[in-house]
């Protein structure tokens, strides 16, 4: 029988609790992606145990997982630190993500049902509520935009039948999102054109036009990366 939150002691939550481990992994990843911890920042256990309220063992497991995902590096005798960024890496990440995203989108278009379509429309509407705001207002809700933007792109490929394909594109999305924060305060990086592109991608996807949707998503991703490269 599944335990409720009330059945766990604080000690259990800080040491061997799997849900606690998954939570800290997600929070660590999000903090790295959103530049709370900037590239090449040392990740000190003394600071992280206080921030996430977990034990060293749980933190070590989470950091080790992030090493395998490419967000963190481990140096012998020096410990963990946030992985560096570079234009060369962004180019490679972009190429891989475009390939995975186009495959996942085609698969989703082939397999998606009415509920999949309805969810895309609903998630896009939530995103558009922020993207249609004046720039200054948008920046005050940037963290909301980040989550809604992620939700929109995930909704597009949610009907993908390949679980490993979906998982790999999600990892690469996180990597690309990390670079997207380079442009987060540049109006030319997150302007009205992106709002239009999201609408165009949605329309092509709902029309089940896999060729057009793939073409639009490739340009959408490439343009964002090119702006980030110029700003690195």
Buried (B, 14 or more C-beta within 10 A) or exposed (E): EEEEEEEBEEEEBBBEBEEBBBBBBEBBBBBBBBBBBEBEBEBEBEEBBEBBBBBEEBBEBBBEBBBEBBBBBEEEEEEBBBBEBEBEBBEEBBBBBBBBBBBBBBBBBEEBEEEBBEBBEEBBEBBBEBBEBEEEEBBEEBEBBBEBBBBBBBBBBBBBEBEEBBEBBBBBBBBBBBBBBBBBEEEEBBEEEBBEBBBBBBBBBBEEBBEBBBBBBBBBBEBBBEBBBEBE
